[in-house]
């Protein structure tokens, strides 16, 4: 799954964030997460989706965001 498929509308944003989270791809996770923030997505619904499907942990989320900002 690539960012281009998300831009073309073939992949939902939540699914892209989950895929980046599983693979621990900091840059992809950061860009997709920021896209949700800019679109004013309800982050509680995003976190519930990620917890249910991808075993999401907010500490790992913060670590990925921090890691992406450093680069």
C-alpha positions in Angstrom: 0.0 0.0 0.0 1.4 3.4 -1.0 0.6 7.0 -0.3 -0.2 7.3 -4.0 -3.0 4.8 -3.7 -4.4 6.8 -0.8 -4.2 10.0 -2.8 -6.0 8.3 -5.7 -8.8 7.2 -3.3 -8.1 3.4 -3.5 -7.1 3.1 0.2 -8.8 4.6 3.2 -6.7 6.9 5.3 -7.3 4.9 8.5 -6.1 1.8 6.8 -3.0 3.5 5.6 -2.2 4.7 9.1 -2.7 1.2 10.5 -0.4 -0.3 7.9 2.3 2.3 8.6 1.8 1.6 12.4 2.2 -2.1 11.9 5.4 -1.7 9.8 6.7 1.1 12.1 7.2 3.3 9.1 7.6 6.7 10.9 7.4 9.0 7.9 4.3 7.4 6.4 2.6 7.3 9.8 3.5 11.0 10.4 2.1 12.2 7.1 -1.1 10.2 7.3 -1.7 11.2 10.9 -1.1 14.9 10.1 -3.5 14.5 7.2 -6.2 13.4 9.6 -5.5 16.3 11.9 -5.7 18.8 9.1 -8.9 17.3 7.9 -10.3 17.7 11.5 -11.0 14.0 11.8 -12.2 12.9 15.2 -9.0 11.4 16.6 -11.0 9.3 19.2 -12.7 7.4 16.3 -9.3 7.0 14.6 -7.7 5.6 17.8 -10.7 3.3 18.4 -10.3 2.0 14.8 -6.6 1.4 15.3 -7.0 -0.2 18.8 -9.6 -2.7 17.4 -7.8 -3.6 14.2 -4.1 -3.0 14.8 -3.5 -3.4 18.6 -2.7 0.4 18.8 -0.7 1.8 21.6 -0.5 5.6 22.2 3.0 5.4 23.5 4.2 3.8 20.3 2.2 6.4 18.4 4.0 9.2 20.2 7.4 7.5 19.6 6.7 7.2 15.8 5.6 10.9 15.6 8.7 12.0 17.5 11.0 9.9 15.3 9.5 11.3 12.1 9.9 14.9 13.3 13.6 14.4 14.0 14.4 13.3 10.5 
